[in-house]
Amino acid sequence: MHLFFDNILIFGVKMLRKFIGKFISIFIFSLLVLISASAAFEYPKVRNDAWSVGEKLTFAVKYGPIRAGTTVMQVEDEVDWNGRKALRIKSTTHSADWFFYRVRDTIVSYVDKEGLFCWRYEKYQREGNYRNNEVTTFDHESRKAVRNDDGNKSAPQVVQAFVKDVLGALYYVRTQSFTVGDILKIPVHDGRRSYTMEVEVQKRERVRVPAGEFNCYVIEPKLQSDGIFVKKGRLLVWMTDDKRHIPIRVRTAIPVGSVVANLESMLGVKESE
């Protein structure tokens, strides 16, 4: 009889050990899954008190004293992108109808709402007889960019982490806190090449434009590729010295003279403090 109960007891102990072993295995597996999930790819978060959907900035573009065209920069809307929220920003530049060199350029940037890095960059150029259509998409987990140039897809290019496009970089700079003497370093990809763009904060200056009179920082983005207002030459941007950092004036030197874009009107801007 004692042997019978001893066998039952031994069997029960074995079953208990087996159960505890399985429980520990499941617990460890679940813990590893949780650790793996917590170590999963993380997107950055950037505080943005500078601009939001609905903002529209219109610039008068002048070549010397001559009105040569108009540039409109607008935060159009919020869209879904790969399960995340993105903001669609568009810049259009049209030359005046009478101007000897006809320009119809459009740049569209889809930037992550939380991280302000680029998901998609579109560039459509109509300049004289020149035509170009480029679309670049970004995979930030693999840190790759693929450009589609008029239907011809490029090989994936390696990019820096959470890279910006040229247009999105300007809006990113607006969210940053800076002062005279600072140099911001921003990873940029223009569809063809990647580089670190340095933005030098040079001085303060009060300027008057058609939209009003503003206290500004004068900054110089050191572009290594085509920008919004410029293909080549030195670029200077006047941004308001409040938290919105609204671009008020853009000036670029060209081989003959300079091109200046002055803010003409603004809609949907955030209130200044």
C-alpha positions in Angstrom: 0.0 0.0 0.0 2.8 2.3 0.9 4.5 1.5 -2.4 1.3 2.4 -4.3 1.1 5.8 -2.6 4.8 6.3 -3.1 4.4 5.7 -6.8 1.5 8.1 -7.0 3.5 10.7 -5.1 6.5 10.2 -7.4 4.3 10.4 -10.5 2.7 13.6 -9.1 6.1 15.2 -8.4 7.2 14.3 -12.0 4.1 15.8 -13.5 4.5 18.9 -11.3 8.1 19.3 -12.4 7.1 18.9 -16.0 4.3 21.5 -15.6 6.7 23.9 -13.9 9.3 23.3 -16.6 6.8 24.1 -19.4 5.5 27.1 -17.4 9.1 28.5 -17.1 9.8 27.8 -20.8 6.6 29.7 -21.8 7.4 32.5 -19.4 11.0 32.9 -20.7 9.7 32.7 -24.3 7.1 35.4 -23.6 9.7 37.5 -21.9 12.0 37.2 -24.9 9.1 38.3 -27.2 8.4 41.3 -25.0 12.1 42.2 -25.0 12.3 41.8 -28.7 9.2 44.0 -29.2 10.6 46.7 -27.0 13.9 46.6 -28.9 12.0 46.8 -32.3 12.6 49.6 -34.7 11.9 53.0 -33.2 11.0 56.2 -35.0 12.1 59.5 -33.6 9.7 62.2 -32.4 10.3 65.9 -33.1 8.3 68.6 -31.4 6.7 70.9 -33.9 5.3 74.2 -32.7 6.3 76.0 -35.9 3.7 75.0 -38.5 0.8 72.8 -39.3 -1.6 71.7 -42.0 -3.2 74.6 -43.8 -0.2 77.0 -43.7 0.3 78.7 -47.1 3.2 81.0 -47.9 3.3 83.0 -51.2 6.5 84.6 -52.4 7.1 87.2 -55.1 10.2 86.0 -57.0 12.3 88.9 -58.5 15.3 89.0 -60.8 16.8 92.3 -59.9 13.9 94.8 -60.0 11.8 92.5 -62.3 9.0 90.3 -61.1 10.0 87.0 -62.6 7.5 84.7 -61.0 5.7 83.3 -57.9 6.5 80.5 -55.5 3.9 79.0 -53.2 4.8 76.7 -50.3 1.9 74.9 -48.6 1.3 72.2 -46.0 -1.6 70.7 -47.8 -3.0 67.8 -45.7 -2.4 64.8 -43.6 -2.3 61.3 -45.2 -1.7 57.7 -44.1 1.6 56.2 -45.0 2.6 52.7 -44.1 0.5 52.8 -41.0 1.8 56.1 -39.9 0.6 59.7 -40.3 2.4 61.9 -42.9 2.1 65.5 -43.9 2.1 66.5 -47.6 4.1 69.6 -48.3 4.1 71.2 -51.7 6.2 73.9 -53.3 5.3 75.3 -56.8 7.2 77.9 -58.8 5.8 79.5 -61.9 7.5 82.1 -63.9 5.6 85.2 -65.1 3.8 84.5 -68.4 5.9 87.2 -70.2 9.2 86.0 -68.7 11.7 84.9 -71.4 12.4 81.6 -69.6 9.3 79.6 -68.8 9.3 77.7 -65.5 6.7 75.3 -64.0 8.3 73.4 -61.2 6.6 71.4 -58.4 8.2 69.7 -55.4 6.2 67.5 -53.1 7.4 66.1 -49.8 5.7 63.5 -47.6 7.2 63.9 -44.1 6.4 61.8 -41.1 4.1 63.7 -38.8 5.9 62.7 -35.6 9.5 62.4 -36.8 9.6 64.9 -39.7 11.8 62.6 -41.9 10.9 61.9 -45.5 8.8 59.1 -46.8 8.4 60.2 -50.4 9.9 63.0 -52.5 8.5 64.1 -55.8 10.1 66.6 -58.2 8.4 67.7 -61.5 10.4 70.2 -63.6 9.3 72.1 -66.6 12.1 74.6 -67.4 12.3 75.9 -70.9 12.5 72.7 -73.0 13.8 70.7 -70.1 11.4 68.1 -68.6 12.0 65.9 -65.6 9.8 63.7 -63.4 11.4 62.1 -60.3 9.8 60.2 -57.4 12.0 58.9 -54.6 10.7 56.6 -51.8 12.4 55.8 -48.5 12.5 52.7 -46.4 13.9 53.9 -43.0 14.2 50.5 -41.4 16.6 49.3 -44.2 17.9 52.8 -44.7 17.4 52.6 -48.5 16.0 55.0 -51.1 14.7 54.1 -54.5 14.3 56.8 -57.3 11.9 56.4 -60.2 13.0 58.7 -63.0 10.3 58.8 -65.7 9.7 55.1 -65.2 13.3 54.1 -64.9 13.8 52.7 -61.4 17.3 53.1 -59.8 19.1 50.6 -57.7 18.4 51.1 -53.9 20.7 53.7 -52.4 22.0 53.7 -48.8 20.8 56.8 -46.9 21.5 58.2 -43.4 19.1 57.4 -40.6 15.8 59.3 -40.9 17.0 61.4 -43.8 15.2 64.5 -45.1 14.6 65.8 -48.6 15.5 69.3 -49.6 12.0 70.7 -49.0 11.3 68.7 -45.9 14.7 69.9 -44.5 13.5 73.5 -44.6 10.4 72.7 -42.6 12.5 70.6 -40.2 14.8 73.6 -39.6 11.8 75.7 -38.7 11.0 73.4 -35.8 14.4 73.7 -34.3 15.6 76.1 -31.6 18.7 78.0 -32.6 20.6 81.3 -32.2 23.4 83.2 -33.9 26.5 81.2 -34.3 24.8 77.8 -34.3 25.4 75.3 -37.1 22.7 72.7 -37.7 23.6 69.4 -39.4 20.8 67.7 -41.2 21.0 64.4 -43.3 19.6 65.1 -46.7 18.9 63.0 -49.8 17.9 64.7 -53.0 16.9 61.6 -55.0 20.4 61.2 -56.4 22.8 61.7 -53.6 23.0 61.8 -49.8 24.9 64.3 -47.8 24.9 66.2 -44.5 23.6 69.7 -45.0 25.1 72.3 -42.7 22.8 75.3 -41.8 24.7 78.2 -40.4 22.8 80.8 -38.3 24.7 84.0 -39.2 23.0 87.0 -37.7 19.8 88.8 -36.8 18.2 91.4 -39.1 15.0 93.3 -39.4 13.5 93.2 -42.9 10.5 94.6 -44.7 8.6 92.5 -47.3 5.2 92.9 -48.9 3.7 90.7 -46.1 5.1 93.1 -43.4 8.1 93.9 -41.3 9.8 91.1 -39.3 12.7 90.4 -36.9 14.6 87.6 -38.5 17.5 85.2 -38.3 19.7 85.1 -41.4 20.6 81.5 -42.1 22.7 79.9 -44.9 21.9 76.3 -45.8 25.0 74.8 -47.5 23.2 73.0 -50.3 25.1 70.4 -52.4 22.2 69.9 -54.9 19.3 71.7 -56.4 17.1 73.5 -53.9 13.7 75.1 -53.9 14.6 78.5 -55.2 18.1 77.8 -56.6 20.1 75.4 -58.7 23.5 76.8 -58.1 25.0 79.6 -56.0 24.9 80.8 -52.4 21.6 80.7 -50.7 20.5 82.9 -47.8 17.1 82.6 -45.9 15.6 85.1 -43.5 13.4 83.4 -40.9 11.4 85.0 -38.2 13.1 84.9 -34.8 10.0 83.5 -33.0 9.2 79.8 -32.6 7.5 79.6 -36.1 10.7 80.5 -38.0 8.6 81.6 -41.0 10.8 82.1 -44.1 10.4 85.8 -45.0 13.0 86.2 -47.7 15.2 83.9 -49.8 18.1 85.2 -51.8 20.5 83.4 -54.1 23.4 84.7 -56.0 23.7 83.6 -59.7 26.4 84.2 -62.2 24.6 87.4 -63.3 22.9 89.2 -60.4 20.7 87.6 -57.9 17.2 86.2 -57.4 15.2 87.2 -54.4 11.9 85.7 -53.2 10.0 88.0 -50.7 7.0 86.8 -48.7 3.9 88.3 -50.2 1.2 86.7 -48.1 0.7 84.0 -45.5 -2.4 82.0 -44.5 -2.9 79.5 -41.8 0.3 80.3 -39.8 0.4 79.6 -36.1 0.0 82.5 -33.7 3.3 84.0 -32.4 3.8 84.2 -28.7 
